[in-house]
Amino acid sequence: MNYTDVLKELSMQAAVTGNEKGLADYIKGLFQKYCSDVYIDKFFNVIGIKRGNTGKSKIMVTAHMDEIGLMVRSIDDEGFLRITNIGGVDGKILLAQEVVVHGRRELSGVIGAKPPHLISPEDGKKAVMLEDLYIDVGMKATDVRKYVSVGDTVTFRAMPFELKRNRLSAKAIDNRVGVAALEGIMERLCKYNHDADVYFVATVQEETGAAGAVSAAYNINPDAAVVIDACHGDMPDAPKDDVYSLGKGPAIAVGPNLHKGLTDRLIKISKQENISYQIDIEAGDSGTEAWVIQVTRCGIPTVLISVPVRYMHTPVETVQIEDVEYSAKLAAVFIRDFSDGSGEGI
Protein backbone atom coordinates (compact mmCIF):
# COMPACT_ATOMS: atom_id res chain seq x y z
CA MET A 1 0.00 0.00 0.00
CA ASN A 2 1.32 3.44 -0.93
CA TYR A 3 0.36 5.58 2.06
CA THR A 4 1.40 8.82 0.35
CA ASP A 5 -0.94 8.27 -2.60
CA VAL A 6 -3.79 7.16 -0.35
CA LEU A 7 -3.38 10.24 1.84
CA LYS A 8 -3.27 12.57 -1.15
CA GLU A 9 -6.55 11.19 -2.46
CA LEU A 10 -8.21 11.32 0.95
CA SER A 11 -7.06 14.87 1.57
CA MET A 12 -8.52 16.18 -1.65
CA GLN A 13 -12.00 15.02 -0.66
CA ALA A 14 -14.30 17.59 0.95
CA ALA A 15 -16.02 16.47 4.16
CA VAL A 16 -16.71 19.33 6.55
CA THR A 17 -18.30 18.05 9.75
CA GLY A 18 -21.95 17.19 9.10
CA ASN A 19 -21.41 16.96 5.33
CA GLU A 20 -19.49 13.70 4.98
CA LYS A 21 -21.69 11.73 2.56
CA GLY A 22 -19.46 12.17 -0.48
CA LEU A 23 -16.36 11.04 1.38
CA ALA A 24 -18.33 8.20 2.98
CA ASP A 25 -19.12 6.82 -0.48
CA TYR A 26 -15.44 7.05 -1.42
CA ILE A 27 -14.24 5.33 1.76
CA LYS A 28 -16.82 2.59 1.33
CA GLY A 29 -15.04 1.68 -1.90
CA LEU A 30 -11.70 1.48 -0.07
CA PHE A 31 -13.12 -0.76 2.65
CA GLN A 32 -14.76 -3.13 0.16
CA LYS A 33 -11.33 -4.28 -1.01
CA TYR A 34 -10.68 -5.92 2.36
CA CYS A 35 -13.93 -6.37 4.32
CA SER A 36 -16.66 -8.95 3.86
CA ASP A 37 -19.43 -6.52 4.83
CA VAL A 38 -19.39 -2.75 4.34
CA TYR A 39 -22.23 -0.33 4.96
CA ILE A 40 -22.93 3.32 5.65
CA ASP A 41 -25.15 3.97 8.66
CA LYS A 42 -27.74 6.69 9.21
CA PHE A 43 -25.08 9.13 10.43
CA PHE A 44 -22.83 8.40 7.39
CA ASN A 45 -20.29 6.48 9.43
CA VAL A 46 -18.64 3.91 7.15
CA ILE A 47 -18.44 0.50 8.81
CA GLY A 48 -16.44 -2.40 7.39
CA ILE A 49 -16.41 -5.82 9.03
CA LYS A 50 -13.51 -8.26 8.72
CA ARG A 51 -14.47 -11.59 10.21
CA GLY A 52 -12.11 -13.46 12.52
CA ASN A 53 -11.55 -17.19 12.89
CA THR A 54 -14.05 -17.59 15.72
CA GLY A 55 -15.79 -14.24 16.14
CA LYS A 56 -16.13 -14.68 19.89
CA SER A 57 -14.79 -11.15 20.40
CA LYS A 58 -15.45 -7.85 18.63
CA ILE A 59 -12.86 -5.10 18.27
CA MET A 60 -13.84 -1.70 16.92
CA VAL A 61 -11.18 0.47 15.27
CA THR A 62 -12.17 4.08 14.59
CA ALA A 63 -10.74 7.10 12.80
CA HIS A 64 -12.78 10.20 12.08
CA MET A 65 -13.10 11.31 8.47
CA ASP A 66 -14.54 14.81 8.91
CA GLU A 67 -12.54 18.03 8.66
CA ILE A 68 -12.85 21.54 10.01
CA GLY A 69 -14.28 24.18 7.69
CA LEU A 70 -16.54 27.16 7.31
CA MET A 71 -20.23 27.83 6.71
CA VAL A 72 -21.94 30.66 4.86
CA ARG A 73 -23.98 32.73 7.30
CA SER A 74 -25.06 35.58 4.97
CA ILE A 75 -24.68 37.03 1.48
CA ASP A 76 -24.46 40.80 1.34
CA ASP A 77 -25.71 43.11 -1.40
CA GLU A 78 -22.27 43.20 -3.04
CA GLY A 79 -22.07 39.41 -3.31
CA PHE A 80 -19.59 38.90 -0.46
CA LEU A 81 -20.14 35.84 1.74
CA ARG A 82 -19.98 36.27 5.50
CA ILE A 83 -18.86 33.12 7.29
CA THR A 84 -18.76 31.22 10.55
CA ASN A 85 -16.65 28.25 11.61
CA ILE A 86 -17.39 24.54 11.87
CA GLY A 87 -14.91 23.04 14.31
CA GLY A 88 -11.74 24.65 15.61
CA VAL A 89 -10.85 27.20 12.93
CA ASP A 90 -8.39 29.92 13.93
CA GLY A 91 -9.31 33.25 12.32
CA LYS A 92 -5.64 34.23 12.11
CA ILE A 93 -4.91 31.61 9.44
CA LEU A 94 -7.83 32.58 7.18
CA LEU A 95 -6.62 35.85 5.71
CA ALA A 96 -5.86 35.54 1.96
CA GLN A 97 -6.76 31.84 1.86
CA GLU A 98 -8.15 30.25 -1.30
CA VAL A 99 -11.36 28.34 -0.63
CA VAL A 100 -14.09 26.32 -2.31
CA VAL A 101 -17.75 27.11 -1.62
CA HIS A 102 -19.86 23.96 -1.86
CA GLY A 103 -23.18 25.27 -3.08
CA ARG A 104 -25.45 24.10 -5.87
CA ARG A 105 -22.31 24.54 -7.92
CA GLU A 106 -18.79 24.62 -6.50
CA LEU A 107 -17.33 28.12 -6.60
CA SER A 108 -13.74 29.16 -6.08
CA GLY A 109 -13.23 32.08 -3.74
CA VAL A 110 -10.72 33.99 -1.65
CA ILE A 111 -10.94 35.27 1.89
CA GLY A 112 -10.24 38.94 1.43
CA ALA A 113 -7.69 40.83 3.46
CA LYS A 114 -7.36 44.60 3.56
CA PRO A 115 -3.93 45.59 2.20
CA PRO A 116 -1.46 46.97 4.77
CA HIS A 117 -1.50 50.31 2.93
CA LEU A 118 -5.13 50.80 4.01
CA ILE A 119 -4.82 49.66 7.62
CA SER A 120 -4.25 52.14 10.40
CA PRO A 121 -1.46 51.31 12.89
CA GLU A 122 -4.11 50.72 15.56
CA ASP A 123 -6.11 48.26 13.40
CA GLY A 124 -2.91 46.47 12.45
CA LYS A 125 -2.41 45.47 16.07
CA LYS A 126 -5.90 44.00 16.50
CA ALA A 127 -6.67 40.29 16.41
CA VAL A 128 -8.46 38.98 13.35
CA MET A 129 -12.11 38.28 14.11
CA LEU A 130 -13.91 35.63 12.11
CA GLU A 131 -17.08 37.71 11.90
CA ASP A 132 -15.14 40.47 10.12
CA LEU A 133 -13.93 38.19 7.31
CA TYR A 134 -15.68 37.45 4.04
CA ILE A 135 -15.33 35.34 0.91
CA ASP A 136 -15.11 36.95 -2.51
CA VAL A 137 -16.20 34.67 -5.38
CA GLY A 138 -16.03 37.47 -7.95
CA MET A 139 -19.75 37.53 -8.72
CA LYS A 140 -22.65 39.93 -8.26
CA ALA A 141 -25.07 39.16 -5.43
CA THR A 142 -27.84 38.11 -7.84
CA ASP A 143 -25.53 35.59 -9.49
CA VAL A 144 -24.06 34.35 -6.21
CA ARG A 145 -27.54 33.56 -4.86
CA LYS A 146 -28.20 31.30 -7.86
CA TYR A 147 -25.53 28.94 -6.62
CA VAL A 148 -24.93 29.66 -2.93
CA SER A 149 -27.32 29.46 0.02
CA VAL A 150 -26.91 30.35 3.67
CA GLY A 151 -25.68 27.17 5.39
CA ASP A 152 -23.48 25.96 2.52
CA THR A 153 -20.08 24.69 3.61
CA VAL A 154 -16.65 25.97 2.63
CA THR A 155 -13.32 24.11 2.52
CA PHE A 156 -9.74 25.19 2.00
CA ARG A 157 -8.37 24.86 -1.52
CA ALA A 158 -5.08 23.17 -0.74
CA MET A 159 -3.39 20.64 -3.01
CA PRO A 160 -1.24 18.04 -1.23
CA PHE A 161 2.49 18.36 -1.79
CA GLU A 162 5.48 16.33 -0.69
CA LEU A 163 8.30 17.66 1.47
CA LYS A 164 11.71 16.14 2.09
CA ARG A 165 12.22 13.17 4.44
CA ASN A 166 9.05 11.43 3.23
CA ARG A 167 6.72 14.09 4.62
CA LEU A 168 3.40 15.21 3.18
CA SER A 169 1.62 18.52 3.66
CA ALA A 170 -2.08 18.97 2.93
CA LYS A 171 -5.43 19.98 4.38
CA ALA A 172 -7.42 17.52 6.50
CA ILE A 173 -4.42 15.36 7.40
CA ASP A 174 -6.26 15.45 10.76
CA ASN A 175 -7.65 12.84 10.55
CA ARG A 176 -7.28 11.35 7.10
CA VAL A 177 -4.05 9.85 8.50
CA GLY A 178 -6.32 7.75 10.69
CA VAL A 179 -8.44 6.64 7.74
CA ALA A 180 -5.29 5.72 5.80
CA ALA A 181 -4.12 3.73 8.83
CA LEU A 182 -7.44 1.83 8.83
CA GLU A 183 -6.74 0.68 5.29
CA GLY A 184 -3.20 -0.27 6.30
CA ILE A 185 -4.54 -2.35 9.20
CA MET A 186 -6.97 -4.12 6.89
CA GLU A 187 -4.17 -4.94 4.45
CA ARG A 188 -1.99 -6.38 7.22
CA LEU A 189 -4.83 -8.41 8.72
CA CYS A 190 -5.31 -10.15 5.38
CA LYS A 191 -1.91 -11.76 6.09
CA TYR A 192 -2.60 -12.55 9.76
CA ASN A 193 -4.77 -15.09 11.53
CA HIS A 194 -6.97 -13.28 14.03
CA ASP A 195 -9.80 -14.64 16.14
CA ALA A 196 -11.81 -11.49 16.79
CA ASP A 197 -14.24 -9.90 14.36
CA VAL A 198 -12.93 -6.43 13.52
CA TYR A 199 -15.26 -3.49 12.91
CA PHE A 200 -13.49 -0.67 11.09
CA VAL A 201 -15.35 2.63 11.43
CA ALA A 202 -14.59 5.85 9.58
CA THR A 203 -16.59 8.17 11.81
CA VAL A 204 -18.29 11.51 11.30
CA GLN A 205 -18.75 14.71 13.32
CA GLU A 206 -15.71 14.29 15.55
CA GLU A 207 -14.71 17.94 15.24
CA THR A 208 -17.95 19.09 16.88
CA GLY A 209 -18.41 16.49 19.60
CA ALA A 210 -17.81 12.94 18.29
CA ALA A 211 -21.46 12.15 17.60
CA GLY A 212 -20.55 9.54 14.98
CA ALA A 213 -18.36 7.61 17.39
CA VAL A 214 -21.09 7.63 20.03
CA SER A 215 -23.69 6.09 17.72
CA ALA A 216 -21.27 3.57 16.17
CA ALA A 217 -19.95 2.37 19.53
CA TYR A 218 -23.48 2.00 20.89
CA ASN A 219 -24.64 -0.05 17.90
CA ILE A 220 -21.55 -2.25 17.58
CA ASN A 221 -21.01 -2.70 21.34
CA PRO A 222 -17.47 -4.09 20.97
CA ASP A 223 -15.36 -5.85 23.58
CA ALA A 224 -12.56 -3.31 23.02
CA ALA A 225 -11.90 -0.24 20.92
CA VAL A 226 -8.83 1.22 19.23
CA VAL A 227 -9.02 4.91 18.33
CA ILE A 228 -6.57 6.31 15.78
CA ASP A 229 -6.29 10.08 15.61
CA ALA A 230 -3.76 12.88 15.19
CA CYS A 231 -1.72 14.57 17.90
CA HIS A 232 0.39 17.71 17.75
CA GLY A 233 3.70 17.33 15.95
CA ASP A 234 6.84 19.09 17.11
CA MET A 235 7.35 22.67 15.91
CA PRO A 236 9.34 25.73 17.00
CA ASP A 237 8.23 27.47 20.20
CA ALA A 238 5.55 24.86 21.01
CA PRO A 239 5.53 23.48 24.59
CA LYS A 240 7.74 20.38 24.50
CA ASP A 241 5.38 18.39 26.74
CA ASP A 242 2.48 18.91 24.33
CA VAL A 243 4.08 17.90 21.01
CA TYR A 244 5.51 14.69 19.54
CA SER A 245 8.36 14.20 17.09
CA LEU A 246 7.68 13.41 13.46
CA GLY A 247 9.38 10.20 12.37
CA LYS A 248 9.59 8.66 15.83
CA GLY A 249 6.39 6.64 15.61
CA PRO A 250 2.87 6.95 16.98
CA ALA A 251 2.06 8.35 20.40
CA ILE A 252 0.45 5.77 22.68
CA ALA A 253 -1.86 7.57 25.09
CA VAL A 254 -1.63 6.88 28.83
CA GLY A 255 -4.21 8.16 31.29
CA PRO A 256 -7.58 7.54 32.96
CA ASN A 257 -9.47 7.69 29.64
CA LEU A 258 -7.46 4.71 28.37
CA HIS A 259 -7.60 1.11 29.58
CA LYS A 260 -4.34 0.40 31.42
CA GLY A 261 -4.08 -3.30 30.62
CA LEU A 262 -4.63 -2.82 26.89
CA THR A 263 -2.38 0.25 26.82
CA ASP A 264 0.40 -1.76 28.44
CA ARG A 265 -0.15 -4.39 25.77
CA LEU A 266 0.36 -1.76 23.03
CA ILE A 267 3.65 -0.72 24.60
CA LYS A 268 4.76 -4.35 24.95
CA ILE A 269 3.93 -5.02 21.29
CA SER A 270 5.87 -1.93 20.20
CA LYS A 271 8.96 -3.24 21.95
CA GLN A 272 8.57 -6.81 20.68
CA GLU A 273 7.94 -5.73 17.07
CA ASN A 274 10.61 -3.01 17.08
CA ILE A 275 8.00 -0.32 16.38
CA SER A 276 9.12 3.18 17.31
CA TYR A 277 6.64 4.81 19.70
CA GLN A 278 6.17 7.78 22.00
CA ILE A 279 4.13 8.20 25.18
CA ASP A 280 1.25 10.68 25.17
CA ILE A 281 0.24 11.70 28.70
CA GLU A 282 -3.52 12.37 28.86
CA ALA A 283 -4.45 13.25 32.43
CA GLY A 284 -8.11 13.89 31.57
CA ASP A 285 -10.18 14.25 28.41
CA SER A 286 -8.00 13.08 25.52
CA GLY A 287 -9.89 15.36 23.11
CA THR A 288 -10.60 12.37 20.89
CA GLU A 289 -13.31 9.79 20.31
CA ALA A 290 -11.74 7.66 23.03
CA TRP A 291 -13.37 9.94 25.61
CA VAL A 292 -16.93 9.11 24.51
CA ILE A 293 -16.39 5.50 23.42
CA GLN A 294 -15.03 4.56 26.85
CA VAL A 295 -18.37 5.30 28.55
CA THR A 296 -20.74 3.96 25.88
CA ARG A 297 -23.28 1.41 27.14
CA CYS A 298 -21.71 -0.38 30.13
CA GLY A 299 -18.23 0.86 29.21
CA ILE A 300 -15.80 -0.16 26.47
CA PRO A 301 -12.09 -0.75 27.18
CA THR A 302 -10.40 1.75 24.86
CA VAL A 303 -6.88 2.61 23.70
CA LEU A 304 -5.63 5.58 21.69
CA ILE A 305 -2.91 5.62 19.04
CA SER A 306 -2.07 9.07 17.67
CA VAL A 307 -0.08 10.12 14.60
CA PRO A 308 2.01 13.30 15.09
CA VAL A 309 0.80 16.07 12.76
CA ARG A 310 2.31 19.54 12.56
CA TYR A 311 0.26 22.72 12.08
CA MET A 312 -3.04 21.06 12.97
CA HIS A 313 -6.26 22.77 11.82
CA THR A 314 -4.51 24.67 9.04
CA PRO A 315 -4.35 24.03 5.27
CA VAL A 316 -0.73 22.83 5.58
CA GLU A 317 -0.95 20.03 8.13
CA THR A 318 2.22 17.96 7.85
CA VAL A 319 2.91 14.30 8.59
CA GLN A 320 5.79 11.86 8.16
CA ILE A 321 4.51 8.81 6.30
CA GLU A 322 6.39 6.26 8.43
CA ASP A 323 4.37 7.33 11.47
CA VAL A 324 1.17 6.27 9.70
CA GLU A 325 2.71 2.92 8.75
CA TYR A 326 3.95 2.32 12.31
CA SER A 327 0.46 3.09 13.64
CA ALA A 328 -1.15 0.60 11.27
CA LYS A 329 1.35 -2.13 12.14
CA LEU A 330 0.95 -1.58 15.89
CA ALA A 331 -2.85 -1.77 15.72
CA ALA A 332 -2.80 -4.80 13.41
CA VAL A 333 -0.54 -6.84 15.73
CA PHE A 334 -2.67 -5.79 18.71
CA ILE A 335 -5.77 -7.14 16.93
CA ARG A 336 -3.99 -10.31 15.82
CA ASP A 337 -2.98 -11.13 19.39
CA PHE A 338 -6.24 -10.10 21.07
CA SER A 339 -7.52 -12.87 23.35
CA ASP A 340 -10.36 -14.93 21.92
CA GLY A 341 -13.29 -13.94 24.08
CA SER A 342 -11.59 -14.90 27.34
CA GLY A 343 -11.26 -11.34 28.53
CA GLU A 344 -7.62 -11.96 29.39
CA GLY A 345 -5.81 -8.68 29.92
CA ILE A 346 -9.03 -6.66 29.96
Secondary structure, 3 states (H helix, E strand, C coil): CCHHHHHHHHHHCCCECCCCHHHHHHHHHHHCCCCCEEEECCCCCEEEEECCCCCCCEEEEEEECCECEEEEEEECCCCCEEEEEECCCCHHHCCCCEEEEECCCEEEEEECCCCHHHCCHHHHCCCCCHHHCEEECCCCHHHHHHHCCCCCEEEECCCCEEECCCEEEECCHHHHHHHHHHHHHHHHHCCCCCCCEEEEEEECCHHHCCHHHHHHHHHHCCCEEEEEEEEEECCCCCCHHHCECCCCCCEEEECCCCCHHHHHHHHHHHHHCCCCCEEEECCCCCCCCHHHHCCCCCCCCEEEEEEEEECCCCCCEEEEHHHHHHHHHHHHHHHHCCCCCCCCCC
